[in-house]
Amino acid sequence: MKIEDLEVFVATAQSEIFFTSTGEPHRFNSSAAPEILRLEEEFGSLLFLREGTNSGVMTDAGKALFRQSAPLIKQYHKVLRSMDRFRDKDEQQLIIGTLPLLKQYRLNRVFNRFIDEHEGINIRMEETDGRNLIDGLADDYYDAIIIRKNMLAGMRTENYRLASDEMMAILWEGHRYAKDPSVHITDLKNEFFYLNSPYTSSYAQAWKLLKDNHISTENVRTSEVDQILPAVAAREGVALLPVSTLMVASQPGIVAVPLDPRSTLEVVFALRRGSERSETLKELIDVIKTRAKKVPQ
């Protein structure tokens, strides 16, 4: 059994997790990939059905293998990562996990430049959600992660600030607080609130702001930014969003008003305190240090 075959199998399953939104089973287009055929031959069981209307649906054997494969693949890569520091410098692999915010904070060029200047060294940037980043750093899968500092509560990490941001009240033009220099969130307590989708890194802080100020969350709606901003412009509610959001999305008829007290957001380059570090990672840390101050723990 090759780990690469398991990775193809898991990627196939994860591409369309088991059921559609209407409850119908998914049919995987790549269920007959050579890697999956090899696994089926080795285990003597079909992993996907291939007959009639159920063709491509994962079998019970497939579901059992899927449950066991993910931790096996994770452990395999963890072993690889632990041995990577013993390779020659030009063979070392560096894996950096990141929230989908590099473009938002114009951080792409920092890491792209480092990658360009280290041609031949294996550097991979993986974009995923906060939970996977934290688990991956704790398990030594990621050498470092790019994440919002407030998401690291309880972790022993060494953090370097990459960007600062601020949560703002997004109001429509003509709102009674639209021209004020700042607004207290309790002044908006009777409004409908729009927050970013729950899987985003800013959602948790916005939700906490509401809860900490005893504002009912019954009138909270979550959505994507490209749907939130037009809704605010149409006076359907107000939004709590990082001000940097308006750098990558624009909408006429809205204004961003600072909160009082301010609600700051920091994006940090985080490493597990005391972890082993390859020469490549040490060089990247030096680059990060030239443009970022260490964040107090």
WOSUL-V963876 format. One record per residue. PHI is phi in whole degrees, 0 to 359 (NA if undefined). OMEGA is omega in degrees with one decimal (NA if undefined). Layout:
PHI/OMEGA
PHI/OMEGA
This chain:
NA/178.7
264/179.1
297/178.6
298/178.6
294/178.0
295/180.0
295/176.6
296/179.8
298/-179.3
295/179.3
298/177.9
296/-179.3
294/-177.2
287/-177.8
295/178.8
211/-172.7
309/-162.5
346/-175.8
229/176.1
283/-179.6
295/178.9
265/177.6
91/178.8
279/178.3
292/177.1
286/175.9
240/-170.8
276/-177.3
295/-175.6
258/-176.9
292/178.3
251/177.6
298/-178.3
307/-179.0
297/-179.4
287/176.9
298/178.2
295/178.3
296/179.5
298/178.6
292/-178.9
294/-177.9
271/-180.0
67/-178.6
216/173.3
288/176.0
264/176.0
225/174.6
290/-178.5
222/-179.0
228/172.3
60/-175.2
290/179.9
267/-178.7
304/179.5
94/178.8
282/-179.3
293/178.3
278/175.3
298/177.0
296/178.3
297/179.4
295/178.0
295/178.5
294/179.7
299/-178.9
299/-176.1
271/-174.0
287/-175.0
303/178.7
293/178.8
293/178.0
297/179.7
299/-179.4
293/178.1
300/-179.0
290/177.0
296/177.4
296/178.1
302/-177.6
295/-177.6
293/-178.8
267/-172.3
297/-175.7
292/180.0
272/178.2
288/169.0
298/-174.8
306/-176.4
282/177.3
245/-177.1
288/176.9
251/178.5
240/180.0
243/179.6
247/176.0
269/-178.3
212/166.8
292/179.0
283/-176.5
222/-178.9
299/179.2
294/-177.8
302/-177.8
251/177.1
56/179.9
266/-177.9
308/-173.4
295/179.4
298/-176.3
279/176.6
297/178.8
296/179.1
297/179.3
297/179.5
297/-178.1
280/-179.9
238/-179.7
300/-179.3
99/176.2
269/-174.4
278/179.4
239/-178.2
233/174.6
256/-179.6
245/179.8
263/-179.4
204/-178.1
269/-173.8
299/-178.6
297/178.6
294/178.3
296/-177.9
295/178.1
296/-178.8
294/177.1
289/179.5
297/-178.3
269/-179.4
65/173.7
284/176.8
271/172.3
289/179.0
200/179.3
226/175.7
249/-166.6
207/172.7
283/-173.6
299/-177.2
294/179.9
275/-175.8
262/-176.9
308/177.3
91/179.9
267/176.9
272/-176.7
231/171.4
254/-169.9
241/174.5
234/-176.5
291/175.9
258/-178.1
201/174.3
245/-177.4
217/-178.4
213/175.5
286/-177.5
234/169.2
272/178.6
262/-174.2
240/174.4
278/174.9
298/-176.9
100/173.9
299/-173.8
297/177.4
254/-173.0
297/-177.3
258/179.0
284/178.2
291/177.0
197/-179.9
216/174.5
277/-173.9
299/179.3
291/176.2
292/-177.9
254/-169.7
299/-178.8
265/-179.8
272/164.4
281/-178.9
253/170.3
252/175.3
239/174.0
301/-179.8
303/-176.0
302/-179.0
278/-179.6
276/-174.7
284/-178.5
270/-176.1
300/-174.6
300/-178.7
290/178.2
296/178.8
298/179.5
297/177.6
302/179.8
295/-177.6
295/-178.3
295/-179.9
258/174.2
57/177.5
261/-178.1
302/177.9
263/179.0
293/-178.7
259/179.4
262/174.2
238/177.0
242/-178.8
194/175.0
279/-176.6
301/-177.5
292/173.7
257/-179.3
292/-173.3
298/175.8
297/178.9
294/177.2
294/178.9
300/179.1
274/176.0
66/178.5
271/179.8
165/176.1
247/-177.3
234/169.8
245/-175.5
217/171.1
297/-177.8
297/179.2
297/177.9
303/-176.9
285/175.5
279/-178.3
247/177.3
217/-178.9
235/-179.0
202/176.1
293/174.8
89/178.0
230/175.4
223/176.7
253/-178.2
244/178.9
298/175.8
274/177.0
231/3.6
286/-177.3
296/177.9
236/-173.5
269/177.1
230/178.0
241/172.2
258/-174.7
233/169.7
264/-170.4
246/175.0
236/177.6
290/-176.9
298/178.3
86/-178.0
285/175.5
291/-177.0
226/178.7
287/178.2
297/179.1
297/179.8
295/178.7
299/178.1
294/178.7
295/177.8
300/178.2
299/177.6
296/179.3
299/-177.6
297/-177.6
290/-178.3
237/-176.2
217/175.5
270/176.5
296/-177.9
271/177.4
303/-177.4
284/NA
